């Protein structure tokens, strides 16, 4: 049996000085949906960074909540 495992995202120094923008959560928003609005690249990495920047332990979002989003990722 061969198992394929994704490599975990690292807390690399490349993420230390990220520029951010503020985003106000709207009804129905999800982290996955937000990632599709703001990046065409690696959505898992983008969500990881959102969680890290906002100290989120899970993916629960609240309407009118303000999140910092990584810019140019």
LOMI-224427 format. One line per field, with one value per atom (N, C-alpha, C): x, y, z. Coordinates in Angstrom, 3 decimals. Example, Ala and Ser with C-alpha at 12.3 -4.5 7.8 and 13.67 -1.06 7.14 Angstrom:
# residues 2
xx <- c(13.190/12.300/13.200/12.850/13.670/12.900)
yy <- c(-5.690/-4.500/-3.300/-2.250/-1.060/0.030)
zz <- c(7.800/7.800/7.800/7.080/7.140/7.870)
//
This chain:
# residues 73
xx <- c(0.842/0.000/0.891/0.570/1.311/0.382/0.828/0.046/0.741/-0.050/0.490/0.067/1.021/0.757/1.242/0.407/0.829/1.858/2.808/3.808/3.138/3.328/2.695/3.266/2.427/2.890/3.827/4.917/5.904/5.650/6.121/6.107/7.437/7.557/8.825/8.941/10.154/10.419/9.823/9.484/8.897/7.539/6.908/5.605/5.705/6.902/7.082/6.654/6.932/6.668/5.635/4.530/3.461/2.648/2.330/1.410/-0.017/-0.902/-2.269/-3.300/-4.511/-5.660/-6.740/-7.667/-8.776/-9.967/-10.685/-11.865/-12.978/-14.157/-15.306/-16.140/-16.324/-17.058/-18.512/-18.992/-20.384/-21.113/-22.419/-23.224/-22.903/-22.635/-22.341/-20.873/-20.001/-18.568/-17.979/-17.048/-16.241/-14.784/-13.879/-12.465/-12.135/-12.727/-12.485/-12.986/-14.184/-14.747/-13.929/-13.480/-12.648/-11.342/-10.766/-9.498/-9.686/-10.831/-11.092/-11.322/-11.782/-11.970/-10.635/-9.669/-8.462/-7.185/-7.214/-6.003/-6.361/-5.487/-5.622/-4.565/-3.809/-2.697/-3.137/-2.272/-2.507/-3.533/-4.748/-5.824/-5.588/-5.005/-4.717/-3.711/-2.703/-1.701/-2.343/-3.206/-3.886/-4.747/-5.496/-6.333/-5.463/-4.358/-3.414/-2.951/-2.614/-2.136/-3.237/-4.459/-5.579/-5.729/-5.714/-5.858/-4.712/-3.507/-2.328/-2.381/-2.687/-2.731/-3.804/-4.897/-6.038/-6.192/-5.195/-5.215/-6.493/-6.912/-8.117/-7.755/-8.485/-8.254/-9.090/-10.140/-10.989/-11.445/-12.399/-12.847/-14.168/-14.572/-15.829/-15.700/-16.577/-16.571/-17.905/-17.876/-19.079/-19.304/-20.547/-20.899/-20.390/-19.823/-19.241/-17.895/-17.384/-16.052/-15.032/-13.981/-12.916/-11.737/-11.306/-10.140/-9.023/-7.805/-6.632/-6.387/-6.229/-5.953/-4.572/-3.813/-2.510/-2.708/-1.864/-1.972/-0.880/-1.202/-0.253/0.310/-0.513/-0.057/-0.594)
yy <- c(-1.170/0.000/1.239/2.188/3.451/4.559/5.330/6.474/7.754/8.696/10.006/10.986/11.676/12.624/13.993/14.998/16.367/16.839/17.572/18.180/19.313/19.366/20.443/21.812/22.821/24.178/24.617/25.215/25.661/27.091/27.397/28.790/29.393/29.637/30.130/31.639/32.100/33.524/34.342/33.691/34.429/35.018/34.504/35.001/36.035/36.353/37.275/38.705/39.177/40.570/40.682/40.028/40.031/41.311/41.918/43.057/42.502/43.216/42.722/43.778/43.296/44.171/43.708/44.596/44.237/43.831/42.817/42.337/42.124/42.671/42.523/41.327/40.373/39.150/39.478/38.911/39.078/37.758/37.832/36.634/35.600/34.376/33.295/33.116/34.017/33.891/32.668/32.036/30.961/31.264/30.653/30.867/30.395/29.277/28.761/29.750/30.293/31.264/32.544/33.002/34.214/33.979/32.799/32.512/32.562/32.122/32.165/33.592/34.484/35.890/36.630/36.232/37.036/36.422/35.159/34.574/33.511/33.343/32.270/31.204/31.357/30.444/29.378/28.998/27.924/28.346/27.825/28.220/27.699/26.528/25.998/26.886/27.342/28.226/29.561/30.085/31.354/31.234/30.147/29.924/29.765/29.040/28.896/30.268/31.141/32.477/33.322/33.211/33.937/33.507/32.211/31.702/32.176/32.136/32.560/34.054/34.871/36.327/36.756/35.991/36.377/35.512/34.691/33.803/32.986/32.429/31.608/30.156/29.543/28.143/27.219/27.772/26.980/27.866/27.393/28.137/28.862/29.013/29.679/31.185/31.744/33.180/33.791/35.064/35.779/36.978/37.203/38.358/39.631/40.530/41.807/41.678/40.476/40.271/40.836/41.460/42.002/41.040/40.602/39.730/40.436/40.133/40.551/39.479/39.887/38.953/39.252/38.201/38.436/39.034/39.971/40.654/40.125/39.987/39.558/38.166/37.256/35.864/35.032)
zz <- c(0.000/0.000/0.000/-0.846/-0.911/-0.490/0.476/0.948/0.529/0.098/-0.245/0.833/1.361/2.434/1.994/2.222/1.902/2.912/2.427/3.295/4.067/5.400/6.164/5.784/5.914/5.644/6.763/6.388/7.369/7.795/8.972/9.419/8.977/7.713/7.197/7.364/7.260/7.425/6.281/5.177/4.056/4.436/5.492/5.920/7.041/7.464/8.591/8.264/7.078/6.727/5.610/5.791/4.793/4.916/3.789/3.837/3.849/4.517/4.697/4.308/4.091/3.902/4.872/5.192/6.056/5.199/5.662/4.957/5.986/5.703/6.582/6.123/7.016/6.697/6.396/5.298/4.893/5.094/5.185/5.387/4.302/4.722/3.787/3.454/3.910/3.632/4.324/3.636/4.205/3.885/4.603/4.299/2.887/2.482/1.141/0.085/0.297/-0.635/-0.692/0.468/0.532/-0.216/-0.046/-0.736/-2.248/-2.735/-4.185/-4.680/-3.803/-4.191/-4.292/-3.452/-3.308/-3.860/-4.274/-4.851/-5.874/-6.834/-7.820/-7.588/-6.524/-6.244/-5.246/-4.359/-3.398/-2.342/-2.464/-1.545/-0.132/0.014/1.347/2.072/1.370/1.962/2.346/1.491/1.759/3.025/3.152/4.335/5.580/5.448/6.559/7.037/6.101/6.467/7.103/6.598/7.214/8.675/8.900/10.265/11.153/10.623/11.388/11.706/10.711/10.908/11.902/11.974/12.803/14.053/14.321/15.491/15.563/14.436/14.382/14.673/15.591/15.914/15.032/14.416/13.533/12.378/11.612/10.428/10.645/11.885/12.203/11.999/11.170/10.889/11.305/11.640/12.053/11.144/10.800/9.968/10.638/9.856/10.282/10.989/11.139/11.694/10.714/11.217/10.363/10.405/9.237/9.131/8.392/8.789/8.021/6.988/5.734/4.658/4.088/3.765/3.128/1.743/1.419/0.121/-0.807/-2.063/-3.101/-2.855/-2.414/-2.205/-3.343)
//
